[in-house]
Amino acid sequence: MPIQSVQHALHIRRRKNAHVFRNIARLWELAEKAETHQQILDELHPWRDHPSLHFDNGLPKFLVVLGAISLLLMFALPTFGLPAILGLLGAIALFFLAFMLYETDDAIEDVVRYLEEKVIETRYGLKFGHVPDHLSSYARPALFIQQFKNSFPFFNKGHDSNQIACYANTTLKDDQDKEYPAFVFQYHYVDKIEVMDDNGDKVTVRRIEKNLYGLCIFETAIQGLAVTNLGQNIGFPYQVRWNSSDIQINQQLQIYGTDQLHLVKTLNPALLLALSDFFRSRKGELIFHSHQAMICFLGDTDLFELSSKTRKIQDISSLRGHLRTFRLKHYEQLCSDLSRFLK
């Protein structure tokens, strides 16, 4: 009777997990074929199959409990004899069997992550791993990335490393529906603080690794201006400090330019108000390039972070709800706020 119960439990578990593996394979297939966000949603409903995206791991957990009980009983024995040895071997066998039967959620997480990237590409127009189309003359993206980092002084924060680890090409529109090429990215840097020891050798006392996120928009009009609310200098060539007649703006922002005359011509009251509003809800650095038609913002808010109403994905229905409603909230807000500087 116990053997029949175990066989029945294994059969049910195998059947449930087979549905999950079949669903994962089907999700990979539809993600590869879909060209729009709506196509993905349409393929997910109706599903016409068992909708589970949750592995049945009840049996492995039960085996772990049995193994733990076997170990406890072994230690309860007065002497370490044959029963204790058998108990130890039995516990090891149960733990090993539980390990072999346990199904991790890695396969589910991988396909969900790929579907999320696919939805982001189709809904937001983000092309991951691509440089802006109007700069496609660069033979390799690495050449563009290097030139891009050399264009702004805030990409030298790291003593050991300054890398743009993740990036995507897209286009933004102003309120007149004019399109602007754009580039969204993750900047990762590694810095260290060193002191001299008694022997005159450098010793690292602190190592800093940090991710920052940014958005660069091309073919813009304003140039030669750098603004931050981090209480620090921007760097060359933005070294001329501007002091506004508005005390509140002076306390909130540090504004720099390439020369005083250009700052006087550029910083009209409307632009100062727009800059004040822009930095009211975020920390970072905003540079209007000194001689190229592009602006770039860099801050610590994750622009690729998903905001979703779905707490946990257990089946196809919850997956569809997640893919239908999730947003890149921080990215949307930054695009909206930067659009004020495109006019």
N, C-alpha and C positions, 0 to 999 in steps of 0.2 A: 504493500500500500504506500509506504513512504517513497519508494522508487518511482511508482506511478505518478505520485504528486510532483516529484522533482521533474520527471519527464514532461508532465503537463505544463509546469511553470516555464521550463525551457522552451517548449513549443510556443506558448503564448508570447514570451519575451522575444523570441526569434521572429515571429510574425509581426509584432508591433515595430520592432527596429528595422525590419525589412521595408515596411511602409516608409519609415523616415529616410532610409538610404535612397529609396526610389524617388521620394520627393526632392531630396537634395540634388540628385542627378538631373531631374526635370527642371529644377530651378536654374542650374548652371546652363542648361540648354536654352531656356527661354531668355535668360540674361544675355547670352551671346547673340541671339537672333533679334531681340527687340531694338528698335531704332528710336522710339519715343517713350516718354514717361507713361502715357496713356496705354500704350501697347503692353507694357509690363503689368499694369493694373488689370487690363482686360484678360490677360492670360491667367491671372491669379483667381479670377472669378467668372464663371463657376469653375471649381477645381476638378470635380467629378472623380475624386479618389479620396482615400483616407487622408485627412488634412494634417496629421500630426507632424510636429517638428520638435519632438521631445523624446529622447531615448529613455527606454524603460531600464533603469538600473536598480530596481528593487532587489533582484536576486543577488547581485554582487554585494550590496549593502548588508543583506541578510547573512551572507557568508562571512563578512567581516565581523559581524556581531558574534556569530558562532565561533570564529577563531579567537576573538577576545575572551569569550567565556571559557574556551578550552585552555587558554593561557592562565586565566585566573584559577581554574580548577587545578592546574598543574602546580601552581605555587601553594595551593592549599594543602597539598599532600605532605605528610610528615617527613617522608624521605624521598630522595631523588632516585627512584628506581625505574623499572620497566614501564609502569603506568605513566610516570612523568615524561619519559622519553617519547612514548606513544602520543601523549597529549601535545608535546612540543611539535612532533612531526605532523600531527593532525592540524594544528594551528597554522603551521607553515604552508601546508597543502591548501587549507581553506583561503589563506591570504593570497596565495599564488593564483588560485582559481578565480577569486574575486577580481584580481588585477587583470587577468586575461579576459574576463567577461565584461568588464566595465567599459562603457562607451563614453568617451569625452565629447564635449560639445564643439570641439574644434572645427569639425566639418560643417556644422550648422553655422557657426560664427563666420567662417570663411565665405560661404555663399551669400550670407546676409550682407557682409561687408562689401562684396562685389556688386550686389544689387543696389546697395546704397550709393556706391560710386557711379554706377550706371544711371541711377535716377538723378544724381547731382549733375552729371554730364548733360543729360537730356533736358532737365528742368532749368538749370542755371546756366547752361551753355559753357561749363568748365571743361576744358580739354586737358586732362592731367598729362604731364610730361611733354607738353608742347609749348614752344615759345610763341609770342605774338606773330600773327600771320604777316604783318607788314615788315617784320624783321626776319622772315624766313630765308633771307640771303645767307644767314649764318649756316655754315655747313653742318655744324654740330651744336646741339643745345648747350654743351659745356662752354663753348666760346661765347655765346650770348650771356650765360650766367656770370662768367668772369668779367665781361665788359659791364654788365649790369651792376655787379658789386663794386666795381671801380668808379661807378657814376655817383655814388652816394657815400658820405663819410660815416654813416651809422652802421656800415657793414664791417667795421674793424674793431668790434667790441671784444673779440676773443684773442688772447695771447697765443693759444695753441691751435685753434681751429675756427674758421668762419665758413659755414656751409649753408647753402640753400637746399634743404633736404627734400622738400616736396613743393611742387609748383604746378600751376595750370594757366592756360591761356583762355581769355574770354573777351567779351565786348560789353560795354556799358552804354546806356542811353541817357541823354539829358531830357529836360522837359519839352524840347523841340524834336525829340526822336532822332537826334543826331547821334551816330554811333562813334564810340571811342575804343580803340584797342586797350586791353587791360591785362594785368599780370598779377595773380594772387599767389602768395608763397609762404613757406615756413622757413624761418632763418634760425639755425642752430649754431651757437658759439660755445667755445670752451675757453675759460680764462683761469688764471691762477695768480695767487698773491705769494710773492717770494720775499724772504728776508735773509740776511747774512748771518751765519752762525759764528761761533768763536774762531773757527779756522778760516773764515773768509769765504766759505762755500755757500752757494745759494740753496736755501731750503724752502720747499713749498709748504706754506702753512694753511692755505685754503685753495680749493679747486672749485670752480663754478661752472656748471653746465646749465644752459637756459635755452628755451625755445621762444622766439618772438614771431609775430605774424604780420604780414604786410600786404598792401595793395598798391600797385603802380598803374597809373593811367597815362596813356600817351596822347600826343596831338592836342595838348592843352595850351592855354594862352599865357597864364601867369608864370613869371620866371624870376629867379634870383631871390628867393625868400625861404627862410627856414624857421619853423616855429615848434616849440616844445613846452611842456608843462612839467618836465622832470627835474627842473632846477639845475641844468647843466649846459655846457657849451655844445654846439652841434659839430663844429670842426670846419676846416678849410673847405671851400672859400667863403663860408658864411660866418664871418668874424666881426662884422660891424653890428653892434647892439642897438636896437631901436627902443626908445623909451616913449611910451604913449602919454598923452595928457590925461588919459583916464587911469586913475590910480588902481582901480580894480583890475583892469587888463594887465597892468604892470605886475601886479601881485600874482595873477593867474598864469600869465604866459611869459616866456622868454623868446623874443623875436629877433632874428638876425638876418642880415643881408650881405650882399657883396660890396655895396657902397651906400653912403648916406643919401645921396641924391636919388638913387633908384628907389630906396625905401620911401622917401617922401612922395615920389610919384605913384608908387604902387599902393601904399597903405591908406586907402580912403576909408571913411567911417563904415561903409557897408561891408568891406572886406574884414575890418577889425571885428565887427559884430559877428560876422559869419565864423571867424576863427574862434572867437570866444564861445559861441554856441557849440562849435565842433568839439572843443576840448572840455566842455562842461561834463560830459558823460564818459570820458575815456582818458587814459594816460598814454603818452607816446611822443613820436616825433613826426612832423610833416614837413617835407621839403619840396619846394617848387624849384626844379633844377635851374642852375645859373644860366645855361645857354642852350639846353635842349628842351623841347616841348613835352615835358612829362612831370608829373607830380607823384610823390610816393609817401605813404604813411606806414610807420612801423610801430607796433605796440605789443602788449603781452596778452591780449585777448585772442583766443583760438578761433580763427575764422573758419576752420573746418569742423568745428564742434556742432554736433547735431542736437537739435531741440525737438523732442518727440513726446507725444501724448501716450505712447504705448510703453508700459513699464517693462514687460517681459514678453518675448516672442515664443509662443508655445505651439502655434499652428499656423496654417496658411492664412486664415482670416486675420489674425493679429499681425502677421507679416505684411499683409496688404494694407491694413490700417496704418501701420508704421510708415510704409513707403508712400502712402497717400498724403500723410499729414506732417511728416517731419520737415524741419526747416533748418537752413543755415542762418539762424537769427542774427548772429553777430556780423556775418558777412553782408546780409541784406541791409542792416542798419548802417554799416560803414559805407557801402555803395551809395545809399540814399544821402548820407551826410556829405560825402565827397562830391556828389553831383552839384552841390551849391557852388563849387569852385570851377565848374566847367563852362559857366555862362560868360 
